[in-house]
Amino acid sequence: QVQLVESGGGLVQAGGSLRLSCAASGSIFTITAMGWFRQAPGKQRELVARILSGSDTVYADSVKGRFTISRDNAKNTVSLQMNSLKPDDTAVYFCNVIDSLSKLYWGQGTQVTVSS
């Protein structure tokens, strides 16, 4: 009944840009935080960016200054603008939301590939 739909992944050259979007729908009480995780080949899943309802944000050190997270509370959507992409950014990116009851929801993931 709860669904997260991700879009915007693809293949780009180093230095290019992509914009990821995630739309949440279904029986979610109140979304308190939305964010993005990623998992690269041979590496652990890591937090990329997170945004709270009050617009406070957290970024991984590796993406600060290059990525920007934003949300539309009325539409329950979150976006990740990715600029100056590097080959090391290649990973599967997962949308994640947390509701006021501390229940976690995940998207199915979208592939981002950055070529040299």
Backbone bond lengths (Angstrom), bond angles and torsions (degrees), N, CA, C in turn:
res aa  C-N    CA-C-N  psi(-1)  N-CA   C-N-CA  omega(-1)  CA-C   N-CA-C  phi
1 Q - - - 1.453 - - 1.523 111.35 -
2 V 1.323 117.40 -29.08 1.459 122.53 174.68 1.519 108.14 -97.16
3 Q 1.321 116.30 132.48 1.451 121.04 -176.08 1.522 110.64 -140.12
4 L 1.331 116.35 136.08 1.452 123.34 172.80 1.519 107.42 -116.05
5 V 1.322 117.14 122.72 1.451 122.64 -177.91 1.516 108.90 -113.49
6 E 1.336 116.26 118.75 1.454 123.09 -178.57 1.520 110.45 -102.00
7 S 1.328 115.57 149.71 1.451 121.39 177.41 1.523 109.67 -152.71
8 G 1.323 116.49 162.49 1.451 122.03 173.52 1.513 116.14 106.98
9 G 1.331 118.38 -7.52 1.450 120.18 178.46 1.519 111.65 -69.92
10 G 1.334 115.75 166.39 1.450 120.12 179.51 1.508 112.24 166.56
11 L 1.325 115.17 -165.19 1.462 123.83 -179.04 1.517 109.41 -110.55
12 V 1.334 116.66 126.17 1.457 122.09 178.28 1.519 109.51 -137.59
13 Q 1.328 115.79 160.38 1.455 121.29 174.66 1.525 110.47 -83.64
14 A 1.319 116.23 156.27 1.455 121.06 176.96 1.525 110.21 -54.07
15 G 1.330 115.69 136.66 1.453 121.58 -176.76 1.506 114.24 92.42
16 G 1.316 117.34 -10.58 1.453 121.81 -179.53 1.518 112.48 -82.61
17 S 1.335 115.08 -174.86 1.460 121.88 -176.01 1.516 111.29 -133.54
18 L 1.317 115.08 151.19 1.454 123.62 171.85 1.522 108.63 -141.55
19 R 1.318 116.02 154.49 1.455 121.80 175.49 1.525 108.47 -126.06
20 L 1.326 116.47 117.51 1.450 122.69 176.97 1.519 110.00 -95.34
21 S 1.331 116.06 143.03 1.451 121.35 177.52 1.514 109.74 -132.39
22 C 1.323 115.91 150.37 1.454 122.48 179.48 1.520 108.42 -140.80
23 A 1.317 116.43 126.91 1.459 122.45 178.74 1.519 109.50 -114.85
24 A 1.326 116.37 126.08 1.456 122.59 179.10 1.518 109.78 -101.10
25 S 1.329 115.87 136.80 1.451 120.99 178.04 1.521 109.58 -145.37
26 G 1.335 116.00 160.43 1.447 121.10 179.23 1.518 112.83 108.79
27 S 1.321 115.33 -160.17 1.461 121.90 -172.40 1.525 111.87 -87.68
28 I 1.317 115.83 69.20 1.461 122.39 172.68 1.518 107.52 -103.39
29 F 1.331 116.92 123.83 1.458 120.99 -174.59 1.527 111.44 -60.77
30 T 1.318 116.23 -69.95 1.456 122.54 176.64 1.519 108.10 -145.87
31 I 1.322 116.65 125.38 1.456 120.96 179.01 1.519 108.98 -83.61
32 T 1.323 116.71 120.28 1.456 121.54 -179.95 1.522 112.92 -99.07
33 A 1.331 117.35 -23.06 1.454 120.73 179.74 1.521 109.45 -153.03
34 M 1.318 115.93 145.60 1.455 122.55 175.42 1.516 107.70 -135.46
35 G 1.325 116.13 145.89 1.452 117.97 -178.61 1.512 113.35 -165.71
36 W 1.326 113.86 -174.48 1.456 122.32 -178.32 1.514 110.52 -131.04
37 F 1.325 116.28 134.59 1.452 124.33 170.22 1.524 108.37 -114.67
38 R 1.325 116.09 162.81 1.455 119.61 174.59 1.519 109.92 -144.74
39 Q 1.325 115.01 154.50 1.451 121.54 176.81 1.523 108.49 -136.42
40 A 1.329 115.95 116.27 1.451 122.90 178.91 1.519 109.99 -94.07
41 P 1.331 117.69 158.98 1.470 120.22 178.98 1.520 111.77 -55.82
42 G 1.327 116.39 128.49 1.447 121.93 177.77 1.515 115.50 75.61
43 K 1.326 118.40 8.01 1.453 121.76 -178.32 1.524 110.76 -126.21
44 Q 1.350 114.93 161.13 1.454 120.77 177.39 1.530 111.04 -76.20
45 R 1.331 115.27 155.42 1.450 119.89 174.27 1.524 109.70 -66.07
46 E 1.328 116.74 138.18 1.452 121.55 -177.12 1.519 111.08 -135.22
47 L 1.328 114.98 152.23 1.456 121.14 174.62 1.522 109.02 -73.30
48 V 1.324 116.46 129.69 1.457 122.41 176.34 1.520 110.48 -94.93
49 A 1.323 116.86 -52.13 1.454 121.88 -178.85 1.520 109.58 -161.09
50 R 1.336 115.79 151.61 1.462 121.51 178.33 1.520 108.77 -144.58
51 I 1.335 115.94 144.75 1.450 121.54 178.58 1.521 109.16 -133.49
52 L 1.348 116.07 136.84 1.450 122.99 179.06 1.524 109.91 -95.87
53 S 1.341 115.69 170.92 1.460 120.17 -179.40 1.523 111.98 -60.24
54 G 1.336 116.47 -32.18 1.449 120.96 178.69 1.513 114.15 -81.99
55 S 1.331 117.29 7.01 1.464 125.31 176.42 1.525 113.88 78.14
56 D 1.331 119.13 7.55 1.458 120.54 170.57 1.523 108.97 -66.65
57 T 1.333 116.51 141.17 1.453 121.47 -175.40 1.517 111.93 -128.07
58 V 1.327 115.42 154.14 1.447 123.59 174.56 1.523 107.59 -133.66
59 Y 1.340 116.83 134.54 1.455 122.08 179.64 1.518 110.49 -127.22
60 A 1.326 116.00 146.95 1.448 120.34 168.90 1.523 109.47 -66.19
61 D 1.331 116.69 145.40 1.457 120.10 -178.81 1.528 112.08 -57.43
62 S 1.312 117.36 -32.99 1.452 121.52 -175.73 1.527 113.76 -70.23
63 V 1.340 118.10 -15.75 1.461 120.72 -177.18 1.517 112.82 -117.19
64 K 1.322 118.88 -3.50 1.460 121.20 -179.42 1.526 110.80 -59.20
65 G 1.322 115.35 133.74 1.448 121.10 -178.62 1.509 114.64 87.31
66 R 1.332 117.43 -12.96 1.463 121.78 -179.97 1.523 112.82 -114.08
67 F 1.331 117.37 -35.78 1.460 122.27 -177.66 1.524 109.96 -107.81
68 T 1.332 116.31 148.27 1.452 122.55 176.78 1.525 109.34 -135.52
69 I 1.334 116.57 126.79 1.455 121.44 178.51 1.524 109.35 -103.14
70 S 1.324 116.47 143.97 1.454 121.95 178.21 1.521 109.06 -147.86
71 R 1.332 116.44 162.69 1.461 120.43 179.80 1.519 111.22 -144.64
72 D 1.315 114.89 155.52 1.448 123.32 173.48 1.523 105.91 -118.32
73 N 1.331 117.01 102.49 1.460 121.38 -175.01 1.528 112.30 -64.03
74 A 1.321 117.03 -35.14 1.458 120.41 -178.84 1.520 111.83 -66.04
75 K 1.331 117.03 -32.91 1.457 121.75 -177.98 1.524 113.40 -102.58
76 N 1.331 117.36 -1.86 1.466 121.95 -178.25 1.530 111.65 54.03
77 T 1.316 115.22 49.47 1.456 120.88 177.57 1.522 110.18 -123.16
78 V 1.317 115.70 152.82 1.454 122.62 175.49 1.521 107.89 -135.82
79 S 1.336 115.95 141.67 1.452 121.52 -178.92 1.519 109.90 -127.64
80 L 1.318 115.68 154.66 1.459 122.47 177.18 1.516 107.99 -132.24
81 Q 1.334 116.10 108.34 1.457 121.87 175.49 1.519 108.21 -86.34
82 M 1.329 117.09 120.48 1.454 123.03 -176.13 1.523 108.91 -115.67
83 N 1.325 116.11 113.75 1.451 122.64 178.96 1.526 110.45 -114.53
84 S 1.329 115.78 163.38 1.464 121.91 178.98 1.520 111.67 49.36
85 L 1.311 116.09 48.44 1.459 121.19 -175.52 1.523 111.71 -64.72
86 K 1.325 114.86 144.57 1.454 123.51 179.73 1.525 109.76 -118.36
87 P 1.333 117.81 156.64 1.472 119.15 174.97 1.527 113.08 -54.81
88 D 1.335 117.88 -31.48 1.459 121.11 179.02 1.523 112.78 -67.79
89 D 1.327 117.96 -13.23 1.458 121.46 176.01 1.525 112.28 -79.32
90 T 1.319 117.58 -8.72 1.461 121.35 179.44 1.520 110.01 -60.11
91 A 1.332 116.08 123.68 1.456 121.45 -176.78 1.521 109.08 -176.49
92 V 1.320 115.30 171.05 1.457 121.56 166.77 1.522 107.19 -90.75
93 Y 1.317 116.43 126.44 1.455 122.21 -177.73 1.531 109.65 -103.63
94 F 1.341 115.82 130.56 1.456 122.77 -176.43 1.525 110.43 -116.28
95 C 1.314 116.26 129.99 1.457 121.73 171.45 1.524 109.64 -78.51
96 N 1.330 116.74 141.50 1.457 122.49 -178.96 1.519 109.67 -139.69
97 V 1.341 116.29 136.27 1.466 121.04 174.66 1.520 109.19 -130.73
98 I 1.332 115.53 152.31 1.462 123.30 176.71 1.520 107.80 -128.07
99 D 1.341 116.89 130.75 1.451 119.62 178.50 1.523 110.70 -96.08
100 S 1.339 116.05 178.29 1.458 121.39 -175.09 1.519 113.17 -68.60
101 L 1.320 118.22 -12.40 1.458 123.01 174.90 1.526 111.73 -96.86
102 S 1.323 117.16 12.18 1.460 124.64 178.50 1.527 112.80 65.04
103 K 1.304 117.43 27.93 1.455 121.88 175.79 1.528 109.06 -91.16
104 L 1.329 116.57 134.15 1.457 122.99 -177.06 1.523 111.35 -99.40
105 Y 1.326 115.79 142.60 1.454 123.25 176.38 1.519 108.85 -130.59
106 W 1.338 116.26 144.89 1.460 122.28 -176.44 1.516 111.74 -130.40
107 G 1.328 115.31 144.36 1.444 120.83 168.96 1.521 110.56 -82.37
108 Q 1.326 116.63 174.40 1.457 121.42 -178.11 1.522 113.23 -82.07
109 G 1.316 117.81 -13.72 1.451 122.26 178.32 1.514 112.48 99.77
110 T 1.328 115.80 147.91 1.456 122.56 176.13 1.525 108.80 -134.55
111 Q 1.324 116.67 135.86 1.463 122.20 -174.88 1.518 110.95 -81.47
112 V 1.326 116.03 130.60 1.464 123.27 171.63 1.519 107.43 -119.12
113 T 1.331 116.56 122.41 1.456 121.99 -179.89 1.524 109.14 -124.38
114 V 1.327 116.51 125.69 1.457 122.71 -179.15 1.522 107.95 -116.70
115 S 1.316 117.12 118.13 1.454 122.52 -178.06 1.523 110.90 -94.79
116 S 1.338 115.64 154.67 1.464 121.53 179.56 1.516 110.97 -75.37
